């Protein structure tokens, strides 16, 4: 599925769940929020690396 996810909406919902979940629920949803943010950063880095590799491939074909 390549549909972009609006992280602001997702994080706002997780933030709401933190408040509704009590102490244990708050910790759980906080950790889920952190994982979601990290996953987003890793996706950006992976896409950048993929683009860089494609550029290297293109240059190597020309050599």
C-alpha positions as CSV (number, residue, x, y, z in Angstrom):
1,X,0.0,0.0,0.0
2,X,1.6,3.3,-1.1
3,X,-1.0,5.6,0.2
4,X,0.8,8.2,2.4
5,X,-0.3,8.3,6.0
6,X,-0.8,11.6,7.7
7,X,1.4,11.3,10.7
8,X,-0.1,14.3,12.4
9,X,-3.5,12.7,12.5
10,X,-2.1,9.3,13.7
11,X,0.1,10.9,16.4
12,X,-2.8,13.1,17.6
13,X,-4.9,9.9,18.0
14,X,-2.1,8.1,19.8
15,X,-1.7,11.2,22.1
16,X,-5.4,11.0,22.8
17,X,-5.1,7.3,23.7
18,X,-2.3,8.1,26.0
19,X,-4.6,10.3,28.1
20,X,-7.4,7.8,28.1
21,X,-5.2,4.8,28.9
22,X,-4.1,5.5,32.5
23,X,-0.5,5.1,33.5
24,X,0.1,1.7,31.8
25,X,-1.8,2.7,28.7
26,X,-0.1,6.0,28.4
27,X,3.3,4.4,28.5
28,X,2.2,1.9,25.8
29,X,0.8,4.5,23.4
30,X,3.8,6.7,24.0
31,X,6.1,3.9,22.9
32,X,3.9,3.2,19.9
33,X,4.1,7.0,18.9
34,X,7.9,6.8,19.2
35,X,8.1,3.7,17.0
36,X,5.8,5.4,14.4
37,X,8.1,8.5,14.3
38,X,11.2,6.3,14.0
39,X,9.6,4.3,11.2
40,X,8.8,7.4,9.3
41,X,12.4,8.6,9.6
42,X,13.8,5.2,8.5
43,X,11.4,5.3,5.5
44,X,12.8,8.7,4.4
45,X,16.4,7.4,4.8
46,X,15.6,4.3,2.9
47,X,14.1,6.2,0.0
48,X,17.1,8.6,-0.1
49,X,19.5,5.6,-0.2
50,X,17.4,4.0,-2.9
51,X,17.6,7.2,-5.0
52,X,21.4,7.4,-4.4
53,X,21.9,3.8,-5.5
54,X,19.8,4.5,-8.6
55,X,22.1,7.5,-9.4
56,X,25.2,5.4,-8.9
57,X,23.8,2.7,-11.1
58,X,23.0,5.2,-13.8
59,X,26.6,6.7,-13.6
60,X,28.2,3.2,-13.7
61,X,26.2,2.3,-16.9
62,X,27.6,5.4,-18.6
63,X,31.2,4.6,-17.7
